Amino acid sequence: MKSVGLFEAKTRLSAICDAVARTGRAVRITRRGRPWVVIAPCLDDAPRQSVWARRREFERAHGPLDEDFELPVRKLDRRTWRNPLR
């Protein structure tokens, strides 16, 4: 198992996670030279579907999606809202 220091793991977390997901091999994170945590791949048995395949399944089960819809009106709560420019 590959070991990576905590500082390097913080700066390269995305790359480390990508490598773990791609290769399927776990990576040990060390803190001051001692093993701390392990980043391991998720073992998901279900095959992943594209978003378009999932949409087709949804439309088959529930009918076609209506693209025209109105967003709810957002009300500004003056008690909790703060202007970031002031």
Contacts in CASP RR format, 6 or more apart in sequence:
PFRMAT RR
TARGET T0000
AUTHOR 0000-0000-0000
METHOD contacts of the structure
MODEL  1
MKSVGLFEAKTRLSAICDAVARTGRAVRITRRGRPWVVIAPCLDDAPRQS
VWARRREFERAHGPLDEDFELPVRKLDRRTWRNPLR
1 25 0 8 1.000
1 26 0 8 1.000
1 27 0 8 1.000
1 28 0 8 1.000
1 38 0 8 1.000
2 25 0 8 1.000
2 27 0 8 1.000
2 28 0 8 1.000
3 27 0 8 1.000
3 28 0 8 1.000
3 29 0 8 1.000
3 30 0 8 1.000
3 35 0 8 1.000
4 12 0 8 1.000
4 16 0 8 1.000
4 27 0 8 1.000
4 28 0 8 1.000
4 29 0 8 1.000
4 30 0 8 1.000
5 29 0 8 1.000
5 30 0 8 1.000
5 31 0 8 1.000
5 33 0 8 1.000
6 29 0 8 1.000
6 30 0 8 1.000
6 31 0 8 1.000
6 36 0 8 1.000
9 16 0 8 1.000
9 27 0 8 1.000
9 29 0 8 1.000
9 39 0 8 1.000
16 27 0 8 1.000
16 39 0 8 1.000
17 39 0 8 1.000
19 27 0 8 1.000
20 26 0 8 1.000
20 27 0 8 1.000
20 39 0 8 1.000
20 40 0 8 1.000
20 41 0 8 1.000
21 41 0 8 1.000
24 41 0 8 1.000
25 41 0 8 1.000
26 38 0 8 1.000
26 39 0 8 1.000
26 40 0 8 1.000
26 41 0 8 1.000
27 38 0 8 1.000
27 39 0 8 1.000
28 35 0 8 1.000
28 36 0 8 1.000
28 37 0 8 1.000
28 38 0 8 1.000
29 35 0 8 1.000
29 36 0 8 1.000
29 37 0 8 1.000
29 38 0 8 1.000
29 39 0 8 1.000
30 36 0 8 1.000
49 57 0 8 1.000
55 65 0 8 1.000
58 65 0 8 1.000
59 65 0 8 1.000
END
